[in-house]
């Protein structure tokens, strides 16, 4: 089992405070949030750099690009009538593999 450092735990706590209720459950689940790792990396960076946003620009851009990619894929799948609009984790991994091979 993977243990979290103090900064990772603190970043998770900050993220949870910002997202409450059912939204938090959706955002904390890798099946509902394809960019969970990128979001967590952004929060960890902020915490480790005393919330200096300029130090974390690459993490923010990575998260933004992730959201943009999966958002466009969801719109495309909805347009085609595919259900679910967001592929499950295994399908997403295959999609990412295919992209990185090209």
C-alpha positions as CSV (number, residue, x, y, z in Angstrom):
1,X,0.0,0.0,0.0
2,X,1.2,3.5,-0.9
3,X,1.7,5.9,2.0
4,X,1.3,9.6,1.5
5,X,3.7,12.3,2.7
6,X,2.6,15.1,4.9
7,X,2.4,17.5,1.9
8,X,0.3,15.0,-0.1
9,X,-2.1,14.6,2.8
10,X,-2.4,18.4,3.3
11,X,-3.0,18.9,-0.5
12,X,-5.7,16.3,-0.4
13,X,-7.3,18.1,2.6
14,X,-7.3,21.4,0.8
15,X,-8.8,19.9,-2.3
16,X,-11.6,18.2,-0.2
17,X,-12.4,21.5,1.6
18,X,-12.9,23.2,-1.8
19,X,-15.1,20.4,-3.1
20,X,-17.9,19.3,-0.8
21,X,-20.7,16.8,-0.9
22,X,-21.4,14.7,-3.9
23,X,-19.1,16.8,-6.1
24,X,-16.2,15.7,-3.9
25,X,-17.1,12.1,-4.3
26,X,-17.1,12.5,-8.1
27,X,-13.8,14.4,-8.2
28,X,-12.1,12.0,-5.8
29,X,-13.0,8.9,-7.9
30,X,-10.6,8.1,-10.8
31,X,-13.6,6.6,-12.7
32,X,-15.3,9.9,-12.7
33,X,-12.3,12.2,-13.0
34,X,-9.8,11.3,-15.6
35,X,-7.5,14.2,-14.5
36,X,-7.4,13.2,-10.8
37,X,-3.6,12.6,-10.8
38,X,-3.0,16.0,-12.5
39,X,-5.2,17.8,-10.1
40,X,-3.5,16.2,-7.1
41,X,-0.1,17.1,-8.5
42,X,-1.2,20.7,-8.8
43,X,-2.4,20.8,-5.2
44,X,0.8,19.2,-4.0
45,X,2.9,21.7,-5.9
46,X,1.0,24.6,-4.4
47,X,1.4,23.2,-0.9
48,X,5.1,22.5,-1.4
49,X,5.8,25.9,-2.8
50,X,3.9,27.9,-0.1
51,X,1.0,28.5,-2.5
52,X,3.2,30.4,-5.0
53,X,1.2,29.9,-8.2
54,X,4.0,30.9,-10.5
55,X,6.1,27.9,-9.3
56,X,3.3,25.5,-10.4
57,X,2.6,26.7,-13.9
58,X,3.6,23.5,-15.6
59,X,1.3,21.5,-13.3
60,X,-1.6,23.9,-14.0
61,X,-1.0,23.6,-17.8
62,X,-0.9,19.8,-17.6
63,X,-4.2,19.8,-15.7
64,X,-5.8,22.2,-18.2
65,X,-4.6,20.1,-21.2
66,X,-6.0,17.0,-19.5
67,X,-9.4,18.6,-18.9
68,X,-9.4,19.9,-22.5
69,X,-8.6,16.5,-24.0
70,X,-11.1,14.5,-22.0
71,X,-13.8,17.3,-22.3
72,X,-13.5,17.2,-26.1
73,X,-13.6,13.4,-26.1
74,X,-16.8,13.4,-23.9
75,X,-18.4,15.9,-26.3
76,X,-17.5,13.8,-29.3
77,X,-18.9,10.6,-27.6
78,X,-22.1,12.4,-26.6
79,X,-22.5,13.6,-30.2
80,X,-22.2,10.0,-31.4
81,X,-24.7,8.8,-28.8
82,X,-22.1,6.7,-27.0
83,X,-22.8,5.7,-23.4
84,X,-21.1,6.4,-21.1
85,X,-19.8,9.6,-22.4
86,X,-16.6,9.3,-20.3
87,X,-14.9,5.9,-20.9
88,X,-14.0,3.8,-17.9
89,X,-10.4,3.8,-16.6
90,X,-9.3,0.8,-18.7
91,X,-10.7,2.3,-21.9
92,X,-9.0,5.6,-21.1
93,X,-5.7,3.9,-20.6
94,X,-6.0,2.2,-24.0
95,X,-6.9,5.6,-25.6
96,X,-3.8,7.2,-24.0
97,X,-1.7,4.2,-25.2
98,X,-2.9,4.6,-28.8
99,X,-2.1,8.3,-28.7
100,X,1.4,7.9,-27.3
101,X,2.2,5.2,-30.0
102,X,1.3,7.5,-32.9
